[in-house]
Amino acid sequence: MNQPMMSPFWGHLTGVVTVVLMLIFLGIWIWAWRKRHRSTFKRMSELPMEDKPEGPVPGKPRTGADKNDKGRQP
């Protein structure tokens, strides 16, 4: 049994897709390492280490002293 050979079109298509995906990856990598993003990413990296979460804590009853309460009754 002779199997038909793959069309050269598919080889070119996979090559083009590979190059496009590499360029997208490099673009995202360069964007992420720009100096103006350094402070934002540093702040985001410190979020898991904070002692007090900024939002309401799940399972904790709300009190009138919460800063997120804004005067509403529970």
C-alpha positions in Angstrom: 0.0 0.0 0.0 1.3 3.4 -1.0 0.3 6.2 1.3 0.1 9.6 -0.4 2.8 12.1 0.6 1.9 15.0 2.7 1.4 18.2 0.8 4.3 20.8 1.1 1.6 23.3 2.0 1.2 21.8 5.5 5.0 22.0 6.2 5.0 25.7 5.3 1.8 26.3 7.4 3.3 24.7 10.5 6.5 26.6 10.0 4.6 29.9 9.8 2.5 29.1 12.8 5.7 28.2 14.8 7.3 31.5 13.9 4.2 33.6 14.7 3.9 31.9 18.1 7.6 32.5 18.9 7.2 36.1 18.1 4.1 36.4 20.3 6.0 34.7 23.1 9.0 37.1 22.7 6.7 40.1 22.6 5.0 39.1 25.9 8.4 38.4 27.5 9.8 41.8 26.4 6.7 43.5 27.6 6.8 41.8 31.0 10.5 42.8 31.6 10.1 46.5 30.8 11.2 48.8 33.7 7.9 50.5 34.0 6.2 47.2 35.0 8.8 46.4 37.7 7.0 48.2 40.5 3.6 46.6 39.7 5.0 43.1 39.6 7.0 43.7 42.8 3.8 44.8 44.6 1.9 41.8 43.2 4.6 39.4 44.4 4.3 40.7 47.9 0.5 40.2 48.1 0.7 36.6 49.5 2.9 37.7 52.3 0.6 40.4 53.7 -0.8 39.8 57.2 -4.2 41.4 56.7 -6.3 40.8 53.6 -7.9 43.9 52.0 -11.3 42.3 51.5 -13.7 40.6 53.9 -12.5 37.3 55.4 -14.7 34.3 54.5 -16.5 32.8 57.5 -15.9 35.9 59.7 -19.0 37.6 60.9 -19.2 41.3 59.8 -19.1 43.9 62.4 -19.8 47.7 62.3 -16.1 48.3 62.7 -15.1 46.9 59.3 -13.7 49.4 56.9 -15.7 47.9 54.0 -19.0 48.0 55.9 -20.1 51.5 54.8 -22.9 51.6 57.4 -25.0 48.6 56.2 -26.6 46.3 58.6 -25.7 42.6 58.5 
